[in-house]
């Protein structure tokens, strides 16, 4: 069975039979997506170990809060134990400023986002936000909203594969992969409420994991300073960056007095963090520019922005490319 057939088989397995997704469907779909995105993952042991050690701190505190029955009702819809046993955080090679999760065990931090972070606090805040989407099962909610789209995209992928001749297998491959990706999370997006909830939950994980609560909103402020907050809230599925900074400061001000005892040293302080950024940039440049990398990066770029009010030009361009491959 070749890669395209394997992808189609997986997508057919995940075709919904009911109106509601299950954790199993989300996890299997996320694993299938990771197979296609993996060429863009930076597999350097030092970088991977660094990011995972940060992620483990976040997940460890989330587990304690879950045991204390903290969080939205959606977190307890099914047994959440799987969320704390195999969470994987990945640096992925992309010039897009973004981070996202497919809702299962995988969280993706784009190398461009890493380069924009001025401290580990900013990186940790983004990671905690992405993990919070998993904790609250936001991807599963999105799948419920997009089942009709998933069915249409799946059919498009199957059609693209069926009609392709030997010279078009490349396009058919993108169509087959894009079918599941678009139907499942590329087009689903998170609602404004989802994003606000992920900020709120993420703040709790971040603060309890030991990073500076006063710094949680710093990344959003940095993006404001770079001019990314010009879209009126009514025209975006996301809260404005300014409102997210205000909410982060308010959350920090409401922490109990003993919150000072939560503080821990950064995994990579100051110069060490800068060294991690330099290492990631160097390794990203050395990765092969082959077809699998191009496909992975196209799919990564086509993901809607999880942090900004609007998508960047390269995201719109990539989504257009995938939709063209699907025949839309």
C-alpha positions in Angstrom: 0.0 0.0 0.0 1.5 3.3 -1.0 1.4 6.6 0.9 -1.7 7.9 -0.9 -3.6 4.7 -0.4 -2.6 4.6 3.3 -3.9 8.1 3.8 -7.2 7.4 2.0 -7.7 4.2 4.0 -7.1 6.2 7.2 -9.5 8.9 6.2 -12.2 6.4 5.2 -11.8 4.8 8.6 -12.4 8.1 10.3 -15.4 9.0 8.2 -18.1 9.9 10.8 -21.1 7.7 11.3 -22.8 9.9 13.9 -23.1 13.6 14.5 -20.6 13.6 17.4 -16.8 12.9 17.3 -15.1 10.7 19.8 -11.7 11.0 21.5 -10.6 7.9 19.5 -11.5 9.6 16.2 -9.6 12.8 17.2 -6.5 10.9 18.3 -6.4 8.6 15.2 -7.0 11.6 12.9 -4.2 13.6 14.7 -1.8 10.6 14.3 -2.6 10.4 10.6 -2.0 14.1 10.2 1.3 13.8 12.0 2.5 11.2 9.5 2.1 13.8 6.8 3.6 16.7 8.8 6.5 14.7 10.2 9.0 15.7 7.4 8.9 19.2 8.7 9.6 18.2 12.3 13.0 19.2 13.7 14.4 16.0 15.0 17.4 17.4 16.7 17.6 15.7 20.2 18.7 18.9 22.0 15.8 21.0 20.6 13.3 18.2 20.9 14.3 17.5 24.5 14.1 21.2 25.4 10.6 21.7 24.0 9.4 18.4 25.5 10.7 19.3 29.0 8.7 22.5 28.8 5.7 20.6 27.6 6.0 18.1 30.4 5.9 20.9 33.0 2.7 22.2 31.4 1.0 18.8 31.1 2.0 17.8 34.7 0.2 20.8 36.2 -2.8 20.2 33.9 -3.0 16.7 35.3 -3.1 18.0 38.8 -5.9 20.4 37.9 -7.8 17.7 36.1 -7.6 15.5 39.2 -9.1 18.4 41.1 -12.0 18.6 38.6 -10.8 21.9 37.2 -11.9 23.0 33.8 -14.9 23.1 31.4 -17.5 20.4 31.2 -16.1 19.3 27.8 -12.9 18.2 29.5 -14.8 15.5 31.4 -17.0 14.3 28.6 -14.8 11.2 28.3 -12.0 9.9 30.4 -9.2 12.5 29.9 -6.3 10.2 31.1 -4.9 10.0 27.5 -4.2 13.7 27.5 -1.5 13.3 30.2 0.4 10.2 29.0 1.8 10.9 25.6 1.6 14.6 24.8 4.2 15.5 22.2 5.5 19.0 21.4 7.3 19.5 18.1 9.2 22.3 16.5 8.3 22.4 12.8 10.2 24.1 10.0 8.0 26.9 8.7 8.4 30.6 8.0 4.8 31.2 9.1 4.2 32.8 12.5 1.9 30.2 14.0 1.4 27.2 16.4 -1.4 24.7 16.4 -2.6 21.3 17.6 -4.6 18.6 15.9 -6.4 17.8 19.1 -4.7 14.5 19.9 -1.2 14.0 21.3 0.6 16.5 19.0 1.3 20.2 19.4 3.3 22.1 16.8 5.4 25.2 17.3 6.6 26.8 14.1 10.2 27.8 13.9 9.2 31.3 12.8 7.2 31.7 16.1 10.2 30.5 18.1 12.4 33.2 16.5 9.9 35.9 17.4 9.8 34.9 21.1 11.9 37.2 23.2 12.0 34.8 26.2 11.1 31.3 27.3 8.0 32.8 29.0 6.6 33.8 25.7 7.2 30.4 24.2 5.7 28.7 27.3 2.6 30.8 27.0 2.0 29.8 23.4 2.6 26.1 24.3 0.2 26.2 27.3 -2.4 27.8 25.0 -2.1 25.1 22.4 -2.3 22.3 25.0 -5.4 24.0 26.5 -7.2 23.4 23.2 -6.6 19.7 23.8 -7.6 19.9 27.4 -10.9 21.5 26.5 -11.5 19.2 23.5 -11.8 22.1 21.1 -10.8 20.1 18.0 -13.5 17.6 18.7 -16.0 20.4 18.9 -14.7 21.7 15.6 -15.1 18.2 14.1 -18.7 18.2 15.1 -19.2 21.5 13.3 -17.4 20.3 10.2 -18.7 16.8 9.5 -20.4 17.9 6.3 -17.2 19.6 5.1 -15.2 16.5 6.0 -17.4 14.3 3.9 -17.1 16.6 0.9 -13.3 16.9 1.3 -12.9 13.2 1.7 -14.9 12.6 -1.5 -12.7 15.2 -3.3 -9.5 13.4 -2.2 -10.8 10.0 -3.3 -11.8 11.5 -6.7 -8.4 13.2 -7.1 -6.7 9.9 -6.5 -9.0 7.9 -8.8 -8.7 10.3 -11.7 -4.9 10.9 -11.4 -2.5 9.5 -13.9 1.1 8.8 -13.2 2.1 12.4 -13.8 -0.5 13.7 -11.4 0.2 11.5 -8.3 1.9 14.5 -6.7 -1.3 16.6 -6.9 -3.4 13.6 -6.0 -1.3 13.0 -2.9 -1.8 16.6 -1.8 -5.5 16.2 -2.5 -5.8 13.0 -0.5 -3.9 14.5 2.5 -5.7 17.8 2.2 -9.1 16.1 2.1 -8.7 14.9 5.7 -6.8 17.9 6.9 -9.2 20.5 5.5 -12.3 18.7 6.6 -10.9 18.1 10.0 -9.1 21.2 11.2 -7.7 23.4 8.4 -11.1 24.9 7.8 -12.7 24.3 11.1 -10.9 26.9 13.1 -11.5 27.7 16.7 -14.3 30.0 17.8 -13.6 33.2 19.6 -14.9 31.5 22.8 -12.5 28.6 22.2 -9.6 31.0 21.9 -10.6 32.9 25.1 -11.0 29.6 27.0 -7.6 28.3 25.8 -6.0 31.6 27.0 -7.7 31.2 30.4 -6.9 27.5 30.8 -3.4 28.0 29.4 -2.7 30.8 31.9 -3.4 28.4 34.8 -1.2 25.7 33.4 1.6 28.2 32.6 1.6 29.9 36.0 1.4 26.7 38.0 4.2 25.2 35.9 6.5 28.0 37.2 6.8 30.7 34.5 6.2 34.4 35.4 2.4 35.1 35.4 3.1 38.7 34.6 4.7 37.6 31.3 1.8 35.5 29.9 0.5 38.2 27.7 4.0 39.4 26.4 3.8 37.5 23.2 0.5 39.0 22.3 1.9 42.5 23.1 4.9 41.8 20.9 2.6 40.9 18.1 0.6 44.2 18.6 3.9 46.1 18.5 4.6 44.4 15.1 1.3 45.6 13.8 -0.7 42.3 13.8 -3.8 43.7 15.7 -5.5 45.9 13.1 -8.6 43.7 12.4 -11.8 44.7 14.3 -12.9 41.9 16.6 -16.3 41.7 14.9 -14.5 40.7 11.7 -12.4 37.9 13.3 -13.0 34.6 14.9 -10.3 35.5 17.4 -10.3 38.0 20.2 -8.2 41.0 19.5 -4.6 40.8 20.7 -5.2 43.8 22.9 -8.1 42.2 24.7 -5.9 39.1 25.3 -3.2 41.2 26.9 -5.8 42.8 29.2 -7.3 39.4 30.1 -3.8 38.0 30.9 -3.0 40.9 33.1 -6.3 40.6 34.9 -5.7 36.8 35.5 -2.2 37.5 36.9 -3.7 40.1 39.3 -6.2 37.6 40.6 -3.7 34.9 41.6 -3.6 33.9 45.2 -0.8 35.1 47.5 0.8 31.7 47.5 1.2 31.8 43.7 4.8 33.1 44.3 5.7 29.6 45.5 4.9 28.2 42.0 7.8 30.0 40.4 10.6 27.8 38.9 13.7 28.6 36.9 13.3 28.6 33.1 14.4 25.5 31.4 16.7 27.7 29.2 17.4 31.1 30.7 18.6 34.2 28.7 21.6 33.3 26.6 20.7 29.6 26.7 17.3 30.4 25.1 19.0 32.5 22.5 21.2 29.6 21.7 18.2 27.4 21.2 16.7 29.9 18.7 20.0 30.0 16.8 20.2 26.2 16.8 16.7 25.9 15.5 17.3 28.4 12.7 20.5 26.6 11.6 18.9 23.2 11.6 15.8 24.4 9.7 18.0 25.7 6.9 19.8 22.3 6.6 16.6 20.3 6.1 16.2 18.8 2.6 13.9 20.7 0.2 12.2 17.6 -1.3 8.6 16.9 -2.2 7.7 15.5 1.2 9.0 18.6 2.9 7.2 20.9 0.5 3.9 19.1 1.0 4.3 19.1 4.8 5.1 22.9 4.8 2.2 23.6 2.5 -0.2 21.8 4.9 1.4 23.6 7.9 1.0 26.9 6.2 -2.6 26.2 5.3 -3.6 25.8 8.9 -5.7 28.8 10.2 -3.8 31.1 12.6 -4.3 30.1 16.2 -2.7 33.3 17.6 -3.5 36.2 15.3 -6.8 37.8 14.5 -6.3 37.2 10.8 -4.3 34.8 8.6 -1.0 35.8 7.0 -0.6 36.1 3.2 1.4 32.8 3.0 -1.4 31.0 4.9 -4.0 32.2 2.4 -1.7 31.3 -0.5 -1.1 27.8 0.9 -4.8 27.2 1.6 -5.6 28.2 -2.0 -2.9 25.7 -3.2 -4.5 22.9 -1.2 -8.0 23.8 -2.3 -6.8 23.9 -6.0 -5.4 20.4 -5.5 -8.8 19.3 -4.2 -10.4 20.7 -7.3 -12.3 23.4 -5.3 
